[in-house]
Amino acid sequence: MKKIDYYIIKKFLGTFFFAISLLVIIIIVFDLSEKIDDFIEKKPPLNEIIFSYYLNFIPYFVNLFSYLFTFISVIFFTSKMAYNSEIIAILSSGVSYRRFLLPYLFSAVFLGLLSFYLANFLIPRTNQKMMQFEKAYIRNPYASSDINIHMQISPGTFVYLETYNARTNTGYKFSMENFKNDRLVYKLNAERITWDSISGLWKIRNFTKRIIEKNDEIIQKGDELDTLINMHPREFTFILEDIKTMNFMELRDFIEKERLKGSKSIKDYEVEKHKRIAFPFATLVLTLIGVSISSRKVRGGIGMHLGLGITITFAFILFLQITTVFATNGNLAPWLAVWIPNFIFTAIGLVLLKLAPK
């Protein structure tokens, strides 16, 4: 690597981390002003606020805005280099435009890998601590509002609950059916089912059990029964935010279990999984676009480039939101919904690269 490579990398990463640091400080100030009443009321210890909440708060927002600020950083310092005729000097010295792009791509790959690590491994751990703090000092305990719950807890075994109370871990109008070779062989009905956290069993009250054989049927009734069922109360209180506490492998395994159960939110989970890969790649795509449009010296200078850059960034975000809606509420595959903006803006980047001054 040459001095010019270190110069561009220093400019790129320095601008990025400076800008993202300012943003995080602003977000913390606004968040603190919003939650100050909760802190006064619940009186959490100061070290809990700093180390359990805000220290774990930072990685999430750094990653959330990383591709946006990567693009803005590239636009800002590259247009400044163009305005000062530095790019003209570099290209006039015999450096090809492709060679000029190398330090940009190196920095973008570094930030993309950092984003991938944050999204898939570090942030799930920090989100766990942050959500524990929120449950203790900010939010009320989550309560399930689901009715008519259907799920498959194992191949051929289906469970139904009319309602579930998350505060008491109690379900009402419970039914469990087991099928073998598409034939019902076992059915359990109960008025109420309650989770015993000590024994790890479900207490079933006012139950009727049917065991169906080829030429016979056995019916048993009782007031109370302790039994082991392959389901846990957290499956009824799960909210979409909880997947943010899972690393990539845990999320992948969770999606497979939810697919087995026939979960209605499976597309939301798959969109989250693919975002964790697509967003780091977007860092590379937006860097390519940023260099292409800001390396040309124009009369508008930095302001012209920043305005164009922000417009492209918001177009990218808007496009992603639209395709995500088509995935969650339509028939568009989740992976395709997340990757379509990358495909389109990669094509735009290649066209802009071809038109860039060389």
C-alpha positions as a LaTeX table, in Angstrom:
\begin{tabular}{lrrr}
\hline
Residue & $x$ (\AA) & $y$ (\AA) & $z$ (\AA) \\
\hline
Met1 & 0.00 & 0.00 & 0.00 \\
Lys2 & 1.14 & 3.52 & $-0.80$ \\
Lys3 & 0.83 & 6.78 & 1.11 \\
Ile4 & $-2.22$ & 7.74 & $-0.94$ \\
Asp5 & $-3.95$ & 4.51 & 0.17 \\
Tyr6 & $-3.34$ & 5.28 & 3.84 \\
Tyr7 & $-4.48$ & 8.85 & 3.23 \\
Ile8 & $-7.83$ & 7.78 & 1.72 \\
Ile9 & $-8.40$ & 5.02 & 4.30 \\
Lys10 & $-7.68$ & 7.47 & 7.13 \\
Lys11 & $-10.07$ & 10.01 & 5.60 \\
Phe12 & $-12.78$ & 7.37 & 5.02 \\
Leu13 & $-12.71$ & 5.67 & 8.42 \\
Gly14 & $-11.99$ & 8.89 & 10.31 \\
Thr15 & $-14.98$ & 10.67 & 8.78 \\
Phe16 & $-17.22$ & 7.65 & 9.31 \\
Phe17 & $-16.42$ & 7.12 & 13.00 \\
Phe18 & $-16.53$ & 10.84 & 13.75 \\
Ala19 & $-19.96$ & 11.22 & 12.11 \\
Ile20 & $-21.41$ & 8.08 & 13.71 \\
Ser21 & $-20.07$ & 9.15 & 17.12 \\
Leu22 & $-21.84$ & 12.49 & 16.86 \\
Leu23 & $-25.06$ & 10.74 & 15.87 \\
Val24 & $-24.85$ & 8.30 & 18.81 \\
Ile25 & $-24.34$ & 11.19 & 21.26 \\
Ile26 & $-27.40$ & 12.98 & 19.86 \\
Ile27 & $-29.51$ & 9.79 & 20.05 \\
Ile28 & $-28.44$ & 9.17 & 23.65 \\
Val29 & $-29.39$ & 12.73 & 24.63 \\
Phe30 & $-32.86$ & 12.37 & 23.05 \\
Asp31 & $-33.35$ & 8.89 & 24.53 \\
Leu32 & $-32.34$ & 10.11 & 27.99 \\
Ser33 & $-34.80$ & 13.01 & 27.80 \\
Glu34 & $-37.55$ & 10.59 & 26.79 \\
Lys35 & $-36.86$ & 8.07 & 29.56 \\
Ile36 & $-35.90$ & 10.45 & 32.39 \\
Asp37 & $-39.36$ & 10.08 & 33.99 \\
Asp38 & $-39.00$ & 6.28 & 34.08 \\
Phe39 & $-35.55$ & 6.57 & 35.61 \\
Ile40 & $-36.83$ & 8.96 & 38.30 \\
Glu41 & $-39.80$ & 6.70 & 39.06 \\
Lys42 & $-38.03$ & 3.30 & 39.02 \\
Lys43 & $-34.69$ & 4.62 & 40.40 \\
Pro44 & $-32.29$ & 2.27 & 38.58 \\
Pro45 & $-28.64$ & 2.43 & 39.82 \\
Leu46 & $-26.42$ & 4.80 & 37.82 \\
Asn47 & $-24.00$ & 2.01 & 36.88 \\
Glu48 & $-26.97$ & $-0.01$ & 35.51 \\
Ile49 & $-28.06$ & 2.93 & 33.37 \\
Ile50 & $-24.56$ & 3.44 & 31.99 \\
Phe51 & $-23.23$ & $-0.12$ & 31.64 \\
Ser52 & $-26.38$ & $-2.26$ & 31.26 \\
Tyr53 & $-28.34$ & 0.11 & 29.07 \\
Tyr54 & $-26.43$ & 2.84 & 27.26 \\
Leu55 & $-23.19$ & 0.90 & 26.77 \\
Asn56 & $-25.24$ & $-1.88$ & 25.13 \\
Phe57 & $-27.36$ & 0.74 & 23.37 \\
Ile58 & $-24.45$ & 2.05 & 21.27 \\
Pro59 & $-23.61$ & $-1.00$ & 19.05 \\
Tyr60 & $-27.23$ & $-1.32$ & 17.89 \\
Phe61 & $-27.43$ & 2.24 & 16.59 \\
Val62 & $-23.92$ & 2.18 & 15.15 \\
Asn63 & $-24.91$ & $-0.81$ & 13.04 \\
Leu64 & $-28.38$ & 0.54 & 12.24 \\
Phe65 & $-26.95$ & 3.65 & 10.57 \\
Ser66 & $-23.62$ & 2.22 & 9.40 \\
Tyr67 & $-24.43$ & 1.88 & 5.68 \\
Leu68 & $-26.11$ & 5.30 & 5.65 \\
Phe69 & $-23.13$ & 7.05 & 7.24 \\
Thr70 & $-20.67$ & 5.07 & 5.15 \\
Phe71 & $-22.27$ & 6.60 & 2.08 \\
Ile72 & $-22.42$ & 10.11 & 3.52 \\
Ser73 & $-18.78$ & 9.87 & 4.68 \\
Val74 & $-17.62$ & 8.81 & 1.21 \\
Ile75 & $-19.59$ & 11.64 & $-0.41$ \\
Phe76 & $-18.28$ & 14.22 & 2.06 \\
Phe77 & $-14.54$ & 13.62 & 1.97 \\
Thr78 & $-14.35$ & 12.53 & $-1.71$ \\
Ser79 & $-16.19$ & 15.63 & $-2.93$ \\
Lys80 & $-13.84$ & 17.71 & $-0.78$ \\
Met81 & $-10.86$ & 15.98 & $-2.42$ \\
Ala82 & $-12.41$ & 16.66 & $-5.84$ \\
Tyr83 & $-13.02$ & 20.33 & $-4.96$ \\
Asn84 & $-9.36$ & 20.70 & $-3.93$ \\
Ser85 & $-8.29$ & 19.02 & $-7.22$ \\
Glu86 & $-6.63$ & 16.17 & $-5.28$ \\
Ile87 & $-8.34$ & 13.51 & $-7.40$ \\
Ile88 & $-7.20$ & 15.21 & $-10.62$ \\
Ala89 & $-3.63$ & 15.17 & $-9.28$ \\
Ile90 & $-3.86$ & 11.49 & $-8.34$ \\
Leu91 & $-5.21$ & 10.40 & $-11.73$ \\
Ser92 & $-2.79$ & 12.68 & $-13.61$ \\
Ser93 & 0.16 & 11.01 & $-11.86$ \\
Gly94 & $-0.60$ & 7.77 & $-13.70$ \\
Val95 & $-2.84$ & 6.06 & $-11.13$ \\
Ser96 & $-5.75$ & 4.32 & $-12.84$ \\
Tyr97 & $-9.29$ & 4.86 & $-11.60$ \\
Arg98 & $-9.55$ & 1.18 & $-10.61$ \\
Arg99 & $-6.38$ & 1.52 & $-8.54$ \\
Phe100 & $-7.80$ & 4.70 & $-7.03$ \\
Leu101 & $-10.85$ & 2.70 & $-5.90$ \\
Leu102 & $-8.85$ & 0.08 & $-3.97$ \\
Pro103 & $-8.55$ & 1.93 & $-0.61$ \\
Tyr104 & $-12.28$ & 2.74 & $-0.80$ \\
Leu105 & $-13.14$ & $-0.91$ & $-1.34$ \\
Phe106 & $-10.74$ & $-1.99$ & 1.40 \\
Ser107 & $-12.40$ & 0.39 & 3.89 \\
Ala108 & $-15.90$ & $-0.64$ & 2.73 \\
Val109 & $-15.09$ & $-4.34$ & 3.17 \\
Phe110 & $-13.74$ & $-3.60$ & 6.67 \\
Leu111 & $-16.92$ & $-1.71$ & 7.63 \\
Gly112 & $-19.08$ & $-4.40$ & 6.01 \\
Leu113 & $-17.38$ & $-7.17$ & 8.02 \\
Leu114 & $-17.68$ & $-5.04$ & 11.16 \\
Ser115 & $-21.40$ & $-4.59$ & 10.47 \\
Phe116 & $-21.82$ & $-8.33$ & 9.88 \\
Tyr117 & $-20.10$ & $-9.14$ & 13.19 \\
Leu118 & $-22.16$ & $-6.56$ & 15.08 \\
Ala119 & $-25.49$ & $-7.67$ & 13.60 \\
Asn120 & $-24.97$ & $-11.41$ & 13.98 \\
Phe121 & $-22.87$ & $-11.85$ & 17.09 \\
Leu122 & $-22.27$ & $-8.80$ & 19.30 \\
Ile123 & $-25.61$ & $-6.97$ & 19.13 \\
Pro124 & $-27.71$ & $-10.05$ & 20.07 \\
Arg125 & $-25.74$ & $-10.23$ & 23.35 \\
Thr126 & $-25.98$ & $-6.51$ & 24.04 \\
Asn127 & $-29.70$ & $-6.54$ & 23.17 \\
Gln128 & $-30.30$ & $-9.22$ & 25.81 \\
Lys129 & $-28.83$ & $-7.00$ & 28.53 \\
Met130 & $-30.60$ & $-3.91$ & 27.20 \\
Met131 & $-34.00$ & $-5.63$ & 27.07 \\
Gln132 & $-33.54$ & $-7.00$ & 30.60 \\
Phe133 & $-32.93$ & $-3.45$ & 31.78 \\
Glu134 & $-35.99$ & $-2.18$ & 29.89 \\
Lys135 & $-38.23$ & $-4.88$ & 31.38 \\
Ala136 & $-36.99$ & $-4.06$ & 34.89 \\
Tyr137 & $-36.99$ & $-0.27$ & 34.79 \\
Ile138 & $-38.88$ & 0.98 & 31.73 \\
Arg139 & $-41.47$ & $-1.37$ & 30.28 \\
Asn140 & $-44.16$ & $-3.41$ & 31.94 \\
Pro141 & $-43.85$ & $-7.21$ & 31.59 \\
Tyr142 & $-44.96$ & $-8.41$ & 28.19 \\
Ala143 & $-48.40$ & $-9.94$ & 27.97 \\
Ser144 & $-49.66$ & $-12.10$ & 25.18 \\
Ser145 & $-52.73$ & $-10.85$ & 23.35 \\
Asp146 & $-53.04$ & $-13.83$ & 21.03 \\
Ile147 & $-56.28$ & $-15.75$ & 20.71 \\
Asn148 & $-56.99$ & $-18.99$ & 18.87 \\
Ile149 & $-53.36$ & $-20.13$ & 18.97 \\
His150 & $-52.43$ & $-23.02$ & 16.68 \\
Met151 & $-48.97$ & $-24.62$ & 16.58 \\
Gln152 & $-47.23$ & $-27.85$ & 15.66 \\
Ile153 & $-44.93$ & $-28.86$ & 18.55 \\
Ser154 & $-43.48$ & $-31.94$ & 16.82 \\
Pro155 & $-44.13$ & $-33.83$ & 13.57 \\
Gly156 & $-47.76$ & $-34.96$ & 13.63 \\
Thr157 & $-48.57$ & $-33.31$ & 17.00 \\
Phe158 & $-50.73$ & $-30.17$ & 16.99 \\
Val159 & $-51.75$ & $-27.89$ & 19.86 \\
Tyr160 & $-54.61$ & $-25.40$ & 20.10 \\
Leu161 & $-55.34$ & $-22.77$ & 22.78 \\
Glu162 & $-58.28$ & $-20.42$ & 22.72 \\
Thr163 & $-56.48$ & $-17.84$ & 24.89 \\
Tyr164 & $-53.25$ & $-17.59$ & 26.89 \\
Asn165 & $-52.51$ & $-15.37$ & 29.92 \\
Ala166 & $-48.80$ & $-14.52$ & 30.01 \\
Arg167 & $-48.91$ & $-13.17$ & 33.57 \\
Thr168 & $-50.19$ & $-16.42$ & 35.10 \\
Asn169 & $-48.77$ & $-18.76$ & 32.40 \\
Thr170 & $-52.23$ & $-20.23$ & 31.97 \\
Gly171 & $-53.96$ & $-21.32$ & 28.79 \\
Tyr172 & $-57.68$ & $-21.94$ & 28.32 \\
Lys173 & $-59.63$ & $-24.36$ & 26.09 \\
Phe174 & $-56.59$ & $-26.51$ & 25.42 \\
Ser175 & $-56.45$ & $-29.26$ & 22.80 \\
Met176 & $-53.60$ & $-31.53$ & 21.66 \\
Glu177 & $-53.88$ & $-33.99$ & 18.76 \\
Asn178 & $-51.44$ & $-36.58$ & 17.47 \\
Phe179 & $-51.62$ & $-38.03$ & 13.97 \\
Lys180 & $-49.86$ & $-41.05$ & 12.50 \\
Asn181 & $-50.13$ & $-41.76$ & 8.78 \\
Asp182 & $-52.79$ & $-39.02$ & 8.56 \\
Arg183 & $-54.92$ & $-40.82$ & 11.14 \\
Leu184 & $-55.85$ & $-39.38$ & 14.55 \\
Val185 & $-54.48$ & $-41.68$ & 17.26 \\
Tyr186 & $-54.52$ & $-39.45$ & 20.36 \\
Lys187 & $-56.43$ & $-36.40$ & 21.55 \\
Leu188 & $-56.28$ & $-34.47$ & 24.82 \\
Asn189 & $-58.80$ & $-31.75$ & 25.72 \\
Ala190 & $-58.72$ & $-29.61$ & 28.86 \\
Glu191 & $-60.47$ & $-26.56$ & 30.25 \\
Arg192 & $-57.21$ & $-25.08$ & 31.58 \\
Ile193 & $-53.47$ & $-25.69$ & 31.37 \\
Thr194 & $-50.88$ & $-24.05$ & 33.68 \\
Trp195 & $-47.08$ & $-24.05$ & 33.55 \\
Asp196 & $-45.26$ & $-25.23$ & 36.71 \\
Ser197 & $-41.86$ & $-23.48$ & 36.60 \\
Ile198 & $-40.42$ & $-25.68$ & 39.38 \\
Ser199 & $-41.13$ & $-29.10$ & 37.85 \\
Gly200 & $-41.09$ & $-27.93$ & 34.23 \\
Leu201 & $-44.42$ & $-29.70$ & 33.66 \\
Trp202 & $-47.85$ & $-28.52$ & 32.56 \\
Lys203 & $-50.73$ & $-28.95$ & 35.02 \\
Ile204 & $-53.83$ & $-29.90$ & 33.06 \\
Arg205 & $-57.24$ & $-29.50$ & 34.74 \\
Asn206 & $-60.63$ & $-30.95$ & 33.81 \\
Phe207 & $-59.24$ & $-33.04$ & 31.02 \\
Thr208 & $-60.53$ & $-35.67$ & 28.62 \\
Lys209 & $-58.05$ & $-38.04$ & 27.01 \\
Arg210 & $-58.85$ & $-40.18$ & 23.95 \\
Ile211 & $-56.57$ & $-42.98$ & 22.74 \\
Ile212 & $-57.79$ & $-44.22$ & 19.36 \\
Glu213 & $-56.75$ & $-47.68$ & 18.19 \\
Lys214 & $-57.74$ & $-49.53$ & 15.03 \\
Asn215 & $-60.88$ & $-51.15$ & 16.37 \\
Asp216 & $-61.18$ & $-49.55$ & 19.78 \\
Glu217 & $-61.15$ & $-46.19$ & 21.59 \\
Ile218 & $-60.11$ & $-45.54$ & 25.20 \\
Ile219 & $-61.52$ & $-42.47$ & 26.95 \\
Gln220 & $-60.15$ & $-41.17$ & 30.24 \\
Lys221 & $-61.39$ & $-38.21$ & 32.28 \\
Gly222 & $-59.90$ & $-36.51$ & 35.33 \\
Asp223 & $-59.60$ & $-33.35$ & 37.39 \\
Glu224 & $-55.83$ & $-32.84$ & 37.23 \\
Leu225 & $-52.86$ & $-34.23$ & 35.32 \\
Asp226 & $-49.17$ & $-33.30$ & 35.32 \\
Thr227 & $-47.60$ & $-33.96$ & 31.95 \\
Leu228 & $-44.56$ & $-33.10$ & 29.86 \\
Ile229 & $-45.41$ & $-31.26$ & 26.64 \\
Asn230 & $-42.89$ & $-30.03$ & 24.09 \\
Met231 & $-43.71$ & $-26.32$ & 24.47 \\
His232 & $-42.65$ & $-23.49$ & 26.78 \\
Pro233 & $-44.45$ & $-20.33$ & 28.00 \\
Arg234 & $-41.95$ & $-18.10$ & 26.20 \\
Glu235 & $-43.40$ & $-19.38$ & 22.91 \\
Phe236 & $-46.64$ & $-17.56$ & 23.74 \\
Thr237 & $-45.04$ & $-14.32$ & 24.97 \\
Phe238 & $-42.53$ & $-14.08$ & 22.13 \\
Ile239 & $-42.48$ & $-10.75$ & 20.35 \\
Leu240 & $-40.71$ & $-9.80$ & 17.13 \\
Glu241 & $-38.08$ & $-7.81$ & 19.05 \\
Asp242 & $-36.92$ & $-11.01$ & 20.76 \\
Ile243 & $-35.26$ & $-12.26$ & 17.58 \\
Lys244 & $-32.84$ & $-9.35$ & 17.98 \\
Thr245 & $-31.36$ & $-11.22$ & 20.94 \\
Met246 & $-30.44$ & $-14.25$ & 18.78 \\
Asn247 & $-27.16$ & $-14.68$ & 16.94 \\
Phe248 & $-27.21$ & $-15.90$ & 13.36 \\
Met249 & $-27.11$ & $-19.62$ & 14.19 \\
Glu250 & $-29.76$ & $-19.31$ & 16.90 \\
Leu251 & $-32.00$ & $-17.32$ & 14.54 \\
Arg252 & $-31.60$ & $-19.93$ & 11.80 \\
Asp253 & $-32.53$ & $-22.77$ & 14.20 \\
Phe254 & $-35.43$ & $-20.73$ & 15.57 \\
Ile255 & $-36.83$ & $-20.17$ & 12.06 \\
Glu256 & $-36.75$ & $-23.92$ & 11.40 \\
Lys257 & $-38.71$ & $-24.60$ & 14.61 \\
Glu258 & $-41.21$ & $-21.88$ & 13.78 \\
Arg259 & $-41.64$ & $-23.27$ & 10.27 \\
Leu260 & $-42.43$ & $-26.67$ & 11.82 \\
Lys261 & $-45.05$ & $-25.02$ & 14.06 \\
Gly262 & $-46.59$ & $-23.20$ & 11.12 \\
Ser263 & $-45.93$ & $-19.77$ & 12.65 \\
Lys264 & $-47.75$ & $-16.88$ & 10.98 \\
Ser265 & $-44.73$ & $-14.60$ & 11.53 \\
Ile266 & $-42.20$ & $-16.81$ & 9.71 \\
Lys267 & $-41.68$ & $-14.22$ & 6.93 \\
Asp268 & $-40.81$ & $-11.51$ & 9.46 \\
Tyr269 & $-38.13$ & $-13.78$ & 10.94 \\
Glu270 & $-36.71$ & $-14.63$ & 7.53 \\
Val271 & $-36.59$ & $-10.95$ & 6.54 \\
Glu272 & $-34.58$ & $-10.24$ & 9.70 \\
Lys273 & $-32.17$ & $-13.10$ & 8.90 \\
His274 & $-31.50$ & $-11.90$ & 5.35 \\
Lys275 & $-31.15$ & $-8.27$ & 6.45 \\
Arg276 & $-28.20$ & $-9.28$ & 8.60 \\
Ile277 & $-26.34$ & $-10.31$ & 5.45 \\
Ala278 & $-27.71$ & $-7.82$ & 2.94 \\
Phe279 & $-27.03$ & $-4.68$ & 5.00 \\
Pro280 & $-23.25$ & $-5.28$ & 5.29 \\
Phe281 & $-23.17$ & $-5.83$ & 1.52 \\
Ala282 & $-25.03$ & $-2.54$ & 1.04 \\
Thr283 & $-22.00$ & $-0.82$ & 2.57 \\
Leu284 & $-19.92$ & $-1.91$ & $-0.42$ \\
Val285 & $-22.62$ & $-0.98$ & $-2.95$ \\
Leu286 & $-23.19$ & 2.51 & $-1.54$ \\
Thr287 & $-19.45$ & 3.13 & $-1.31$ \\
Leu288 & $-19.13$ & 2.37 & $-5.03$ \\
Ile289 & $-21.98$ & 4.78 & $-5.84$ \\
Gly290 & $-20.59$ & 7.45 & $-3.50$ \\
Val291 & $-17.14$ & 7.47 & $-5.10$ \\
Ser292 & $-18.59$ & 7.50 & $-8.60$ \\
Ile293 & $-20.78$ & 10.57 & $-8.09$ \\
Ser294 & $-18.47$ & 12.61 & $-5.84$ \\
Ser295 & $-15.12$ & 12.19 & $-7.62$ \\
Arg296 & $-16.16$ & 14.68 & $-10.31$ \\
Lys297 & $-15.45$ & 18.34 & $-9.64$ \\
Val298 & $-18.65$ & 20.35 & $-10.10$ \\
Arg299 & $-19.75$ & 23.92 & $-9.45$ \\
Gly300 & $-22.10$ & 22.93 & $-6.66$ \\
Gly301 & $-19.16$ & 21.44 & $-4.76$ \\
Ile302 & $-19.73$ & 19.44 & $-1.57$ \\
Gly303 & $-23.32$ & 20.66 & $-1.16$ \\
Met304 & $-24.31$ & 19.36 & $-4.58$ \\
His305 & $-22.76$ & 15.95 & $-3.90$ \\
Leu306 & $-24.23$ & 15.68 & $-0.40$ \\
Gly307 & $-27.71$ & 16.53 & $-1.66$ \\
Leu308 & $-27.49$ & 13.91 & $-4.38$ \\
Gly309 & $-26.02$ & 11.38 & $-1.95$ \\
Ile310 & $-28.76$ & 11.86 & 0.66 \\
Thr311 & $-31.41$ & 11.53 & $-2.09$ \\
Ile312 & $-29.93$ & 8.21 & $-3.24$ \\
Thr313 & $-29.67$ & 6.96 & 0.36 \\
Phe314 & $-33.31$ & 7.68 & 1.12 \\
Ala315 & $-34.32$ & 6.11 & $-2.19$ \\
Phe316 & $-32.46$ & 2.97 & $-1.09$ \\
Ile317 & $-34.21$ & 2.94 & 2.32 \\
Leu318 & $-37.64$ & 3.59 & 0.73 \\
Phe319 & $-37.09$ & 0.81 & $-1.80$ \\
Leu320 & $-36.13$ & $-1.60$ & 0.98 \\
Gln321 & $-39.26$ & $-0.74$ & 3.00 \\
Ile322 & $-41.51$ & $-1.28$ & $-0.03$ \\
Thr323 & $-40.02$ & $-4.67$ & $-0.94$ \\
Thr324 & $-40.14$ & $-5.76$ & 2.73 \\
Val325 & $-43.88$ & $-5.03$ & 2.84 \\
Phe326 & $-44.35$ & $-7.16$ & $-0.28$ \\
Ala327 & $-42.49$ & $-9.99$ & 1.48 \\
Thr328 & $-44.38$ & $-9.88$ & 4.80 \\
Asn329 & $-47.83$ & $-9.21$ & 3.34 \\
Gly330 & $-47.50$ & $-10.69$ & $-0.13$ \\
Asn331 & $-45.92$ & $-13.54$ & $-2.03$ \\
Leu332 & $-42.44$ & $-12.08$ & $-2.57$ \\
Ala333 & $-39.69$ & $-14.32$ & $-1.18$ \\
Pro334 & $-38.06$ & $-12.72$ & 1.93 \\
Trp335 & $-34.50$ & $-13.13$ & 0.61 \\
Leu336 & $-35.46$ & $-11.51$ & $-2.69$ \\
Ala337 & $-37.25$ & $-8.64$ & $-0.96$ \\
Val338 & $-34.15$ & $-7.80$ & 1.07 \\
Trp339 & $-31.68$ & $-8.22$ & $-1.80$ \\
Ile340 & $-33.63$ & $-6.43$ & $-4.60$ \\
Pro341 & $-32.40$ & $-2.94$ & $-3.50$ \\
Asn342 & $-28.80$ & $-4.24$ & $-3.48$ \\
Phe343 & $-29.19$ & $-5.71$ & $-6.98$ \\
Ile344 & $-30.72$ & $-2.52$ & $-8.40$ \\
Phe345 & $-28.27$ & $-0.14$ & $-6.75$ \\
Thr346 & $-25.33$ & $-2.34$ & $-7.74$ \\
Ala347 & $-26.42$ & $-1.91$ & $-11.35$ \\
Ile348 & $-26.74$ & 1.86 & $-10.77$ \\
Gly349 & $-23.27$ & 1.89 & $-9.21$ \\
Leu350 & $-21.71$ & 0.10 & $-12.18$ \\
Val351 & $-23.31$ & 2.59 & $-14.62$ \\
Leu352 & $-22.11$ & 5.57 & $-12.53$ \\
Leu353 & $-18.66$ & 3.99 & $-12.29$ \\
Lys354 & $-18.50$ & 3.75 & $-16.07$ \\
Leu355 & $-19.47$ & 7.44 & $-16.38$ \\
Ala356 & $-17.07$ & 8.62 & $-13.67$ \\
Pro357 & $-14.16$ & 10.84 & $-14.80$ \\
Lys358 & $-11.00$ & 8.83 & $-15.38$ \\
\hline
\end{tabular}
